[in-house]
Amino acid sequence: MDQQPSADREKLPGRSISGKWTNKERVLIFSSRGINFRTRHLMQDLRTMMPHAKADTKMDRKDKLFVINEVCEIKNCNKCLYFEAKKKQDLYMWISNSPHGPSAKFLVQNIHTLAELKLTGNCLKGSRPLLSFDPKFDKEPHYALLKELFIQTFSTPRYHPKSQPFVDHVFTFTIADNRIWFRNYQIIEEDGSLVEIGPRFVLNLMKIFQGSFGGPTLYENPDFRSPNMHRREMRLAAAAKVREKQMVKEMQKGKKTSAKEDLESDVTADVFLTPAEEKPADIQTEAPEPKVVKKKQKAFKRQRMQMARR
């Protein structure tokens, strides 16, 4: 039986080794300590969707962020997605081009993982995605910078050993309400009909830095409000609502007491009173004689019964 030459094997359709792997982008996805289960599942979903991603152990929160550049160098990664948890309720995401920068910091909101959504969409594991961006990404310079970062981070390199030579899903980055909305859709038909797969999350931009995890600030979002300020405003609003209820109760109590006072001093109370003749006042100088009350003697029960018999 003749063996097929290696050159012919490389030209077979459907094999990812048919070309040369030149784009050696590798993304390190890991987090700090103190994350919750939803963040852990989100990181696992991202690693599943991105075959060129690598994992690492959780980083201690006491360590400075510049240490991540050394971790990326050890892992042979030139991009990094770092999830930073604070107060066990706030999640921040760093996306960085290691080791020279730039980098951006986001507040992650409205996280929904694959296991949580249970959507009907599905795609082949390791397949390469299309990246769809909002037209607003080309209008402002900081969005153009973020677009290039997203393209280099989320796009699977061609001919990657762990990738599949198919394109059956699309990552969408949409700008709405000064936030970036991430969605993952399955491409069903050739006409472009889509079904959502998941996960989904919202990125609220904080700052863009020139270096990797630090350096001069290139852009700062003027519309960003920290979660602490938002929670403080919520508490103040709740306290103002309680104070307003107390004031309403006090006003109602004041109205009730004033209504009672008005009823006690009613002006129309003497309308139907008729004047009577004045009687001379008799002044008694001596005490009146006591009245003698004669007590009736009741017969005993035996006597009453005898009288009844007669």
HUDA-V935120 format. One record per residue. RES is the residue in one small letter. SS is DSSP state (alpha for helix, beta for strand, coil for the rest). Layout:
res:RES ss:SS
res:RES ss:SS
This chain:
res:m ss:coil
res:d ss:coil
res:q ss:coil
res:q ss:coil
res:p ss:coil
res:s ss:alpha
res:a ss:alpha
res:d ss:alpha
res:r ss:alpha
res:e ss:alpha
res:k ss:coil
res:l ss:coil
res:p ss:coil
res:g ss:coil
res:r ss:coil
res:s ss:alpha
res:i ss:alpha
res:s ss:alpha
res:g ss:coil
res:k ss:coil
res:w ss:coil
res:t ss:coil
res:n ss:coil
res:k ss:coil
res:e ss:coil
res:r ss:coil
res:v ss:beta
res:l ss:beta
res:i ss:beta
res:f ss:beta
res:s ss:beta
res:s ss:beta
res:r ss:coil
res:g ss:coil
res:i ss:coil
res:n ss:coil
res:f ss:alpha
res:r ss:alpha
res:t ss:alpha
res:r ss:alpha
res:h ss:alpha
res:l ss:alpha
res:m ss:alpha
res:q ss:alpha
res:d ss:alpha
res:l ss:alpha
res:r ss:alpha
res:t ss:alpha
res:m ss:alpha
res:m ss:coil
res:p ss:coil
res:h ss:coil
res:a ss:beta
res:k ss:beta
res:a ss:beta
res:d ss:coil
res:t ss:coil
res:k ss:coil
res:m ss:beta
res:d ss:coil
res:r ss:coil
res:k ss:coil
res:d ss:coil
res:k ss:coil
res:l ss:coil
res:f ss:coil
res:v ss:alpha
res:i ss:alpha
res:n ss:alpha
res:e ss:alpha
res:v ss:alpha
res:c ss:alpha
res:e ss:alpha
res:i ss:alpha
res:k ss:coil
res:n ss:coil
res:c ss:coil
res:n ss:coil
res:k ss:beta
res:c ss:beta
res:l ss:beta
res:y ss:beta
res:f ss:beta
res:e ss:beta
res:a ss:beta
res:k ss:beta
res:k ss:coil
res:k ss:coil
res:q ss:coil
res:d ss:beta
res:l ss:beta
res:y ss:beta
res:m ss:beta
res:w ss:beta
res:i ss:beta
res:s ss:beta
res:n ss:beta
res:s ss:coil
res:p ss:coil
res:h ss:coil
res:g ss:coil
res:p ss:coil
res:s ss:beta
res:a ss:beta
res:k ss:beta
res:f ss:beta
res:l ss:beta
res:v ss:beta
res:q ss:beta
res:n ss:beta
res:i ss:beta
res:h ss:beta
res:t ss:coil
res:l ss:alpha
res:a ss:alpha
res:e ss:alpha
res:l ss:alpha
res:k ss:coil
res:l ss:coil
res:t ss:coil
res:g ss:coil
res:n ss:coil
res:c ss:coil
res:l ss:coil
res:k ss:coil
res:g ss:coil
res:s ss:beta
res:r ss:beta
res:p ss:beta
res:l ss:beta
res:l ss:beta
res:s ss:beta
res:f ss:beta
res:d ss:coil
res:p ss:alpha
res:k ss:alpha
res:f ss:alpha
res:d ss:alpha
res:k ss:coil
res:e ss:coil
res:p ss:alpha
res:h ss:alpha
res:y ss:alpha
res:a ss:alpha
res:l ss:alpha
res:l ss:alpha
res:k ss:alpha
res:e ss:alpha
res:l ss:alpha
res:f ss:alpha
res:i ss:alpha
res:q ss:alpha
res:t ss:alpha
res:f ss:alpha
res:s ss:coil
res:t ss:coil
res:p ss:coil
res:r ss:coil
res:y ss:coil
res:h ss:coil
res:p ss:coil
res:k ss:coil
res:s ss:coil
res:q ss:beta
res:p ss:beta
res:f ss:beta
res:v ss:beta
res:d ss:beta
res:h ss:beta
res:v ss:beta
res:f ss:beta
res:t ss:beta
res:f ss:beta
res:t ss:beta
res:i ss:beta
res:a ss:beta
res:d ss:coil
res:n ss:coil
res:r ss:beta
res:i ss:beta
res:w ss:beta
res:f ss:beta
res:r ss:beta
res:n ss:beta
res:y ss:beta
res:q ss:beta
res:i ss:beta
res:i ss:coil
res:e ss:coil
res:e ss:coil
res:d ss:coil
res:g ss:coil
res:s ss:coil
res:l ss:beta
res:v ss:beta
res:e ss:beta
res:i ss:coil
res:g ss:coil
res:p ss:coil
res:r ss:beta
res:f ss:beta
res:v ss:beta
res:l ss:beta
res:n ss:beta
res:l ss:beta
res:m ss:beta
res:k ss:beta
res:i ss:beta
res:f ss:beta
res:q ss:beta
res:g ss:beta
res:s ss:coil
res:f ss:coil
res:g ss:beta
res:g ss:beta
res:p ss:beta
res:t ss:beta
res:l ss:beta
res:y ss:beta
res:e ss:beta
res:n ss:coil
res:p ss:coil
res:d ss:coil
res:f ss:coil
res:r ss:coil
res:s ss:coil
res:p ss:alpha
res:n ss:alpha
res:m ss:alpha
res:h ss:alpha
res:r ss:alpha
res:r ss:alpha
res:e ss:alpha
res:m ss:alpha
res:r ss:alpha
res:l ss:alpha
res:a ss:alpha
res:a ss:alpha
res:a ss:alpha
res:a ss:alpha
res:k ss:alpha
res:v ss:alpha
res:r ss:alpha
res:e ss:alpha
res:k ss:alpha
res:q ss:alpha
res:m ss:alpha
res:v ss:alpha
res:k ss:alpha
res:e ss:alpha
res:m ss:alpha
res:q ss:alpha
res:k ss:alpha
res:g ss:alpha
res:k ss:alpha
res:k ss:alpha
res:t ss:alpha
res:s ss:alpha
res:a ss:alpha
res:k ss:alpha
res:e ss:alpha
res:d ss:alpha
res:l ss:alpha
res:e ss:alpha
res:s ss:coil
res:d ss:coil
res:v ss:alpha
res:t ss:alpha
res:a ss:alpha
res:d ss:alpha
res:v ss:coil
res:f ss:coil
res:l ss:coil
res:t ss:coil
res:p ss:coil
res:a ss:coil
res:e ss:coil
res:e ss:coil
res:k ss:coil
res:p ss:coil
res:a ss:coil
res:d ss:coil
res:i ss:coil
res:q ss:coil
res:t ss:coil
res:e ss:coil
res:a ss:coil
res:p ss:coil
res:e ss:coil
res:p ss:coil
res:k ss:coil
res:v ss:coil
res:v ss:coil
res:k ss:coil
res:k ss:coil
res:k ss:coil
res:q ss:coil
res:k ss:coil
res:a ss:coil
res:f ss:coil
res:k ss:alpha
res:r ss:alpha
res:q ss:alpha
res:r ss:alpha
res:m ss:alpha
res:q ss:alpha
res:m ss:alpha
res:a ss:alpha
res:r ss:alpha
res:r ss:coil
